[in-house]
């Protein structure tokens, strides 16, 4: 159990040292995040110039959703997506052979090889937005809500990881799935709003098919005192299922890998 | 060793051919290549398209919710009108897919441009032809999505024959304006290796000033006025409104003139930028 964690830390350090060489990228990322934040705020302003509340969510509450969305986007961009894109590329080009020769768990190695620390700027921006939103909310945030928020974030992150692993594993069968990143980015945009505003079929898809509801809306519900313990328990249960299922699917996929030289 | 720097034996610059001046054969050839290539990657194309359709569906749901809360309509748009707007949006967005500045970044950073410079053609002509050829495939794949969205969101259309005709023509105009502008942006990578933040700024401006995010009628008046003097609106809002908005004949034809103006400006800009940019190009083993 400890070994994967040690490996993760090691790869994290290597990745961080690598990225730290390119310090100008920090400022570029900050600029990019600021532009996105500005656009997001403009949209919120536009909506609330027309209506006092969106389906029961007030302006600070929607700001909290936006903050969580940016934060989780930073986690995905820094920790999850880079390794998954590398995995997809390696499978396609046959260089996945090199991973297979390592005496470690293939899934663990495949999931931690690449990080982009500057994408983590969004984690900080997201936290700032969440902080601003919480300070505007009428009810103050108690310790239970804070713990619920933390737990919901971790559970949501694990689900997004499982989802990325699932869709990347498809690369073992279908050669060109480069557009998967665009597909995910597009779907992820829906998390900018609480999933409760979507029609039933879409809400169900965004909850169980693509776990964006769990990744963004549930943590935001924790912040806005809407989260009940049973929803959190359901999220935890679903995360466990997603982790097991994605691992099983990855193993099936592995057996279909034919390598570069065959 | 950089070819550009070894100035004495520098090859003649590629012949600059206006992208608007025919070259019909090249376009047809590029288009056929694009069709053959993209038909192979149906799954990839669908993933791309589904990811893209998420954007208007989100806006549609958000604004329909606002409309429902405001007693059925907001800014003159009912839920049905929003549905029509954003379903047409999906087609316009697909037509508006062009070679992005990120593509230019890759092309220039990796020295891929060297091979293209050997062609006796302005590289942007090849991009225009290729992406234009991709469109029939895109439209074919788009039809089921449009059908699905129509069944789910019940759009209300009231298009006039002139509106339909102007819509069809304006799609080409929108494609050209966006292609030319993004090419000019892409050429910035001759000076800097990272175009991301500049492109993001362009996209942010486009989102707010084009009708991509929300019909322009919902924007504050000063934003609407500002948008009239910028190219963005003529690539999204105008084609969509030509079909679903109740534009007057004057507005319809005026929009086409505005498109033509921005095509001319875009063509001149891309050639001027290219003139200065290409002098800076250097490639490994180029």
Contacts between the chains, C-beta under 8 A, distances in Angstrom:
chain1	res1	chain2	res2	distance
A	25	B	194	7.7
A	28	B	194	5.8
A	28	B	196	6.4
A	28	B	197	5.3
A	31	B	197	4.5
A	31	B	200	7.9
A	32	B	196	6.0
A	32	B	197	5.1
A	32	B	200	5.1
A	35	B	197	7.1
A	35	B	200	4.8
A	35	B	201	5.7
A	35	B	204	5.1
A	36	B	200	7.0
A	36	B	204	7.5
A	38	B	204	6.8
A	39	B	204	4.7
A	39	B	207	5.8
A	39	B	208	6.9
A	42	B	208	6.0
A	43	B	213	6.5
A	43	B	214	7.9
A	46	B	214	6.5
A	46	B	218	6.9
A	46	B	219	7.3
A	47	B	62	6.8
A	47	B	66	6.2
A	49	B	220	7.8
A	50	B	66	5.4
A	50	B	70	6.5
A	50	B	74	5.3
A	50	B	75	7.5
A	50	B	218	7.2
A	51	B	66	5.0
A	51	B	69	5.2
A	51	B	70	6.0
A	51	B	74	7.7
A	53	B	69	7.7
A	54	B	62	7.1
A	54	B	65	6.1
A	54	B	66	6.7
A	54	B	69	7.6
A	55	B	65	5.5
A	55	B	69	7.6
A	174	B	43	5.6
A	176	B	41	5.3
A	176	B	43	7.5
A	176	B	44	4.9
A	177	B	43	7.0
A	177	B	44	6.4
A	177	B	47	6.7
A	178	B	44	6.5
A	179	B	44	4.7
A	179	B	45	7.4
A	179	B	47	4.1
A	179	B	48	4.1
A	179	B	51	7.0
A	180	B	47	5.8
A	182	B	47	6.9
A	182	B	48	5.2
A	182	B	51	4.3
A	182	B	52	7.2
A	183	B	47	4.3
A	183	B	48	7.0
A	183	B	50	5.7
A	183	B	51	3.8
A	184	B	51	7.0
A	185	B	51	6.2
A	186	B	50	7.0
A	186	B	51	3.0
A	186	B	52	5.7
A	186	B	53	7.3
A	186	B	54	3.9
A	186	B	55	6.1
A	187	B	50	7.9
A	187	B	51	6.5
A	187	B	54	5.1
A	189	B	54	5.9
A	189	B	55	6.0
A	189	B	58	5.9
A	190	B	54	5.7
A	190	B	57	7.6
A	190	B	58	5.1
A	192	B	58	7.3
A	193	B	58	6.7
A	193	B	61	7.7
A	193	B	62	6.0
A	197	B	61	6.1
A	197	B	62	6.7
A	197	B	65	5.3
A	198	B	61	5.5
A	199	B	61	7.0
A	199	B	152	7.4
A	201	B	152	7.9
A	202	B	57	7.4
A	202	B	61	7.4
